[in-house]
């Protein structure tokens, strides 16, 4: 799970993450939080998860990411990626 801070709401950030995750074959979700951050949950191949996490604040990311705080969590068994 990652919490992405900065100007990441209202700029297509969740759809950007969804595109990355789907291209990598990952399940999970991206959702806006009330405090202005975006929560990203990724499930799947460890290498693919690491690649997507690395891209969350990359040059293609919309908006202005100031921080990405991530931590490992147990898999939830998802099979698709959703945006909320």
C-alpha positions as CSV (number, residue, x, y, z in Angstrom):
1,X,0.0,0.0,0.0
2,X,1.2,3.5,-0.8
3,X,0.0,6.9,0.2
4,X,0.8,9.5,-2.4
5,X,1.0,13.2,-1.3
6,X,1.1,16.4,-3.3
7,X,-1.3,17.8,-5.9
8,X,-2.6,14.4,-6.9
9,X,-6.4,14.9,-6.9
10,X,-8.3,16.3,-9.8
11,X,-5.4,15.8,-12.3
12,X,-6.1,12.2,-13.5
13,X,-3.6,10.6,-11.1
14,X,-5.8,7.6,-10.2
15,X,-6.3,6.9,-13.9
16,X,-2.5,7.2,-14.5
17,X,-1.9,4.6,-11.7
18,X,-4.6,2.3,-13.1
19,X,-2.9,2.4,-16.5
20,X,0.4,1.5,-14.9
21,X,-1.1,-1.3,-12.8
22,X,-3.1,-2.8,-15.7
23,X,-0.1,-2.8,-18.0
24,X,1.9,-4.6,-15.4
25,X,-0.9,-7.2,-14.8
26,X,-1.5,-6.0,-11.2
27,X,-4.7,-6.0,-9.1
28,X,-5.6,-3.4,-6.5
29,X,-7.1,0.0,-6.3
30,X,-6.4,3.8,-6.3
31,X,-8.7,6.0,-4.3
32,X,-8.8,9.6,-3.2
33,X,-8.6,10.3,0.5
34,X,-10.2,13.1,2.3
35,X,-6.9,14.7,3.2
36,X,-5.8,15.2,-0.4
37,X,-3.7,12.1,-0.8
38,X,-4.2,9.1,-3.0
39,X,-4.1,5.6,-1.6
40,X,-2.7,3.0,-3.9
41,X,-3.0,-0.8,-3.3
42,X,-1.1,-3.1,-5.6
43,X,-1.2,-6.9,-5.7
44,X,0.7,-9.3,-8.0
45,X,4.3,-10.1,-9.0
46,X,6.8,-8.4,-6.6
47,X,8.9,-7.1,-9.4
48,X,5.9,-5.5,-11.2
49,X,4.7,-4.0,-7.9
50,X,8.2,-2.5,-7.4
51,X,8.2,-1.1,-10.9
52,X,4.8,0.6,-10.5
53,X,5.8,2.0,-7.0
54,X,8.9,3.5,-8.6
55,X,6.8,5.2,-11.3
56,X,4.3,6.8,-8.9
57,X,6.4,9.9,-8.6
58,X,8.1,9.6,-12.0
59,X,8.2,12.2,-14.7
60,X,5.1,10.9,-16.4
61,X,3.0,11.2,-13.2
62,X,0.3,13.9,-13.5
63,X,0.1,16.6,-10.9
64,X,2.9,17.2,-8.5
65,X,3.9,14.3,-6.2
66,X,5.7,15.4,-3.1
67,X,6.0,12.1,-1.3
68,X,5.2,8.4,-1.7
69,X,5.1,6.4,1.6
70,X,4.7,2.7,1.0
71,X,4.5,-0.4,3.2
72,X,3.9,-4.1,2.6
73,X,0.5,-5.5,3.5
74,X,-1.0,-9.0,3.1
75,X,-2.5,-9.7,-0.3
76,X,-6.3,-9.4,-0.5
77,X,-6.7,-11.8,-3.4
78,X,-7.9,-9.2,-5.9
79,X,-8.1,-9.9,-9.6
80,X,-8.7,-6.5,-11.1
81,X,-7.6,-2.9,-10.6
82,X,-10.3,-0.3,-9.7
83,X,-10.4,3.4,-9.1
84,X,-12.6,4.8,-6.3
